[in-house]
Amino acid sequence: MVNYNANEYLIYQKMIRSSQRKNRPLIFVEGKFDHKVICSFFNTRKIDVEKISSPSKNNKQSLIQLISGLNSDIVSTGIVDADYDWIYQRLYDEEILPYGRNIIDTAPHTDMNLILIESKGLEKYLSNEGLNKSQIKTVNDVSKWLGILRTLKNRYEKRNDCIVHIKLKDLRIEISKGFIPNNIQDLVEKCSTISPISSRRFFDDMDRFKRLSKLLNRYEKEGFEFYEITNGHDITAVMRGLGVNDYHYHMDKRLLKDIDREIILQKNLFLKLKKWADMYSIDLI
């Protein structure tokens, strides 16, 4: 669990008191893009939307702890990314979601970006960003391989009660600079090369028990959707590696453009958010 320092706690309390004075419900979100999406589709004259910021850099856990600790008379909810908990739950039959009372997650999508990308259609979105069919396949493949690596890391950590310090962020940076692997084994070998020696057991375990091929086979056989196992940051990194050099702000703005409101409001997260609002008679739409 995340412990708040004094300044952080005071900031959150100030947000809550301000919202209560205006008699407005409060929605906490993890990031700037989440904030932009919620404010784009919902009636912000009736609610306050606040982005959480944690010194621990773990906004998700800070948000979950904050909402879980609030008094029941405070009308509030929190929106968090499901990340890889949904796919983990589906693969290994271990219950993780939901995270708690008044916590709304993005499942079955990994994050908010994937909700919007899936609403537009991955191929259409990437094509609008200037990628050809071959590059679109590359984005799909590489981001999927990254998701499989993340899932196996989570599985290893839970089975062995440990933390695996593989350099996934550094790997993503390498990809954004132009390292585009030809297959998942190339990706894993690159990750192994840039990761510390302490992570060697994880890679040996993958190799010994052929976990990559097994999970890839399950992915194909069981019909997992791309939005269950890829995330927005990974897709963006591969796009950059293929030559899409633009600021995140501009890419996010284009992603939000021309979204069909009726389609987006039927996605799981938004249905759950509307259900929460209806419970308190909030005119969210």
C-alpha positions in Angstrom: 0.0 0.0 0.0 1.0 3.6 -0.6 1.5 6.0 2.4 0.7 9.6 1.8 3.0 12.3 3.0 1.5 15.3 4.8 1.5 17.7 1.8 -0.1 15.1 -0.4 -2.8 14.3 2.1 -3.6 18.0 2.5 -3.9 18.5 -1.3 -6.4 15.6 -1.5 -8.4 16.9 1.4 -8.5 20.4 -0.2 -9.9 18.9 -3.4 -12.6 17.0 -1.5 -13.6 20.0 0.6 -13.8 22.3 -2.4 -16.0 19.8 -4.2 -18.2 19.4 -1.2 -18.7 23.2 -0.8 -19.9 23.3 -4.4 -22.1 20.2 -3.8 -20.4 18.4 -6.6 -19.4 14.8 -6.8 -15.7 14.1 -7.3 -14.0 11.8 -9.9 -10.3 11.0 -9.4 -8.3 9.8 -12.4 -4.7 8.6 -12.9 -3.4 10.8 -15.7 -3.8 13.9 -17.8 -5.2 11.9 -20.8 -7.8 10.2 -18.6 -8.8 13.7 -17.3 -9.1 15.0 -20.8 -11.3 12.0 -21.9 -13.7 12.2 -19.0 -14.1 16.0 -19.4 -14.7 15.5 -23.1 -17.6 13.1 -22.8 -19.3 14.1 -19.5 -21.0 17.1 -18.0 -18.3 18.8 -16.0 -20.8 21.4 -14.7 -22.1 18.7 -12.4 -18.9 17.0 -11.3 -15.3 17.8 -10.4 -12.6 15.7 -12.2 -9.2 15.7 -10.5 -5.9 14.0 -11.6 -4.1 12.4 -8.7 -0.4 12.9 -8.3 1.6 10.7 -6.0 5.2 11.3 -4.8 5.6 7.5 -4.9 5.0 7.7 -8.7 2.3 5.0 -8.3 -0.8 7.0 -9.0 -3.0 3.9 -9.4 -2.3 2.5 -6.0 -2.5 6.0 -4.4 -5.9 6.5 -6.0 -7.2 3.1 -4.9 -6.1 3.8 -1.3 -7.5 7.3 -1.3 -11.0 6.2 -2.5 -11.0 3.2 -0.2 -10.3 5.4 2.8 -12.9 8.1 2.1 -16.1 8.4 4.2 -19.2 6.9 2.6 -20.9 10.3 2.8 -18.4 11.8 0.3 -19.7 11.2 -3.3 -16.6 10.2 -5.2 -15.2 7.5 -7.4 -11.8 6.7 -9.0 -11.0 5.6 -12.5 -7.9 3.4 -12.9 -6.3 1.4 -15.7 -6.8 -2.3 -15.5 -3.3 -2.7 -17.0 -2.6 -6.4 -17.2 -4.8 -7.6 -14.3 -7.7 -8.4 -16.7 -5.6 -10.6 -19.0 -3.9 -12.2 -16.0 -7.2 -13.0 -14.4 -8.5 -14.5 -17.7 -5.4 -16.6 -18.3 -4.8 -17.9 -14.8 -8.2 -17.8 -13.2 -7.2 -15.7 -10.3 -9.6 -13.0 -9.2 -8.1 -9.5 -9.1 -10.8 -7.2 -10.3 -12.7 -5.2 -9.2 -10.2 -3.3 -7.0 -12.8 -2.1 -4.5 -15.8 0.0 -3.7 -16.2 3.0 -6.0 -13.1 2.0 -8.0 -13.9 1.8 -11.8 -11.3 0.1 -14.0 -10.9 0.1 -17.8 -11.2 -3.7 -18.2 -11.3 -5.5 -20.6 -9.1 -2.7 -22.0 -5.6 -2.2 -20.5 -6.0 1.6 -20.4 -8.0 4.6 -21.5 -6.0 4.9 -24.8 -7.0 1.4 -25.8 -10.7 2.1 -25.2 -10.5 5.0 -27.7 -8.3 3.1 -30.2 -10.6 0.1 -30.1 -13.6 2.4 -30.6 -12.0 3.8 -33.8 -10.5 0.5 -34.9 -6.7 -0.1 -34.6 -6.1 -0.3 -38.3 -8.0 2.9 -39.0 -6.3 4.7 -36.2 -2.8 3.7 -37.3 -3.6 4.4 -40.9 -4.7 7.9 -40.0 -1.3 8.3 -38.3 0.4 7.6 -41.7 1.3 3.9 -41.3 1.0 1.4 -44.1 -0.4 -2.1 -43.9 3.1 -3.6 -43.2 3.8 -1.1 -40.4 0.3 -1.6 -38.9 1.1 -5.3 -38.6 4.4 -4.5 -37.0 2.7 -2.2 -34.4 0.2 -5.0 -33.7 2.8 -7.7 -33.4 5.5 -5.8 -31.3 3.0 -4.3 -28.9 1.4 -7.8 -28.4 4.9 -9.3 -27.7 5.5 -6.6 -25.1 2.2 -7.4 -23.5 3.1 -11.1 -23.4 6.4 -10.3 -21.8 4.7 -8.1 -19.2 2.1 -10.9 -18.5 4.8 -13.5 -18.0 6.7 -11.1 -15.7 3.6 -10.7 -13.6 3.0 -14.4 -13.5 6.6 -15.1 -12.4 6.4 -12.5 -9.6 3.2 -13.8 -8.2 4.3 -17.5 -8.3 7.7 -16.7 -6.7 6.7 -13.8 -4.4 9.4 -11.6 -5.9 10.0 -8.5 -8.0 11.7 -9.0 -11.4 13.8 -6.0 -12.4 13.7 -6.2 -16.1 14.1 -3.0 -18.0 10.8 -2.6 -19.8 10.9 1.2 -19.8 14.4 1.1 -21.3 13.2 -1.5 -23.8 10.4 0.8 -24.8 12.8 3.6 -25.3 15.0 1.5 -27.5 11.9 0.6 -29.6 10.9 4.2 -29.9 14.4 5.0 -31.2 14.2 2.4 -34.0 14.8 -1.1 -32.5 12.0 -3.1 -34.2 12.3 -6.8 -33.4 11.5 -9.4 -36.0 10.0 -11.8 -33.6 9.2 -12.2 -29.9 12.5 -13.9 -29.2 14.5 -10.9 -30.6 12.5 -8.7 -28.2 13.2 -11.0 -25.2 16.9 -11.2 -26.0 17.1 -7.4 -26.2 15.3 -7.1 -22.9 17.7 -9.7 -21.3 20.7 -7.8 -22.6 19.7 -4.5 -21.0 18.4 -6.0 -17.8 20.5 -6.7 -14.6 22.0 -10.1 -13.9 19.5 -10.5 -11.1 16.8 -11.0 -13.6 18.5 -14.0 -15.2 16.3 -16.6 -13.4 13.2 -15.1 -15.0 14.6 -15.4 -18.5 15.9 -18.9 -17.8 12.5 -19.9 -16.5 10.9 -18.6 -19.7 13.3 -20.5 -21.9 13.3 -23.8 -19.9 9.5 -24.1 -19.8 8.9 -22.6 -23.3 6.5 -20.0 -21.8 6.7 -17.6 -24.7 5.4 -20.1 -27.3 2.8 -21.5 -24.9 1.3 -18.0 -24.2 1.5 -17.1 -27.9 -0.4 -20.2 -28.7 -3.1 -19.4 -26.1 -3.3 -15.9 -27.4 -4.1 -17.2 -30.9 -6.2 -20.2 -30.0 -8.4 -18.4 -27.4 -9.0 -15.3 -29.5 -7.7 -12.6 -27.2 -8.3 -9.1 -28.4 -5.4 -6.6 -29.0 -6.8 -4.2 -26.4 -6.6 -6.9 -23.7 -2.8 -7.4 -24.0 -1.4 -4.2 -25.4 -1.2 -0.7 -23.9 -1.2 2.8 -25.2 2.5 3.6 -24.3 3.7 0.5 -26.0 1.7 1.2 -29.2 3.1 4.8 -29.2 6.7 3.6 -28.8 6.4 1.2 -31.8 4.8 4.0 -33.8 7.7 6.3 -33.0 10.2 3.5 -33.9 8.5 3.4 -37.3 8.8 7.1 -37.9 5.8 8.8 -36.3 7.6 11.6 -34.6 5.1 13.9 -32.9 4.4 15.2 -29.5 2.2 13.0 -27.2 -0.1 16.0 -26.9 -0.8 16.1 -30.6 -1.2 12.3 -30.8 -3.7 12.3 -27.9 -5.6 15.2 -29.5 -5.9 13.3 -32.8 -7.0 10.1 -30.9 -9.8 12.1 -29.3 -10.9 13.6 -32.6 -14.0 12.2 -34.4 -14.7 9.6 -31.7 -18.3 8.4 -32.0 -19.9 9.5 -28.7 -22.6 6.8 -28.9 -20.0 4.0 -29.4 -17.7 5.2 -26.6 -20.5 5.5 -24.1 -21.3 1.8 -24.6 -17.8 0.8 -23.5 -17.6 -1.0 -20.1 -15.9 1.8 -18.2 -18.4 4.4 -19.3 -21.4 2.1 -18.5 -19.9 1.5 -15.0 -19.4 5.3 -14.5 -22.9 6.0 -15.6 -24.2 3.4 -13.2 -22.3 5.1 -10.4 -23.7 8.5 -11.4 -27.3 7.1 -11.6 -26.9 5.8 -8.1 -26.4 9.3 -6.8 -28.9 10.9 -9.3 -26.0 12.7 -11.1 -26.7 14.1 -14.5 -23.5 12.9 -16.0 -24.4 12.9 -19.7 
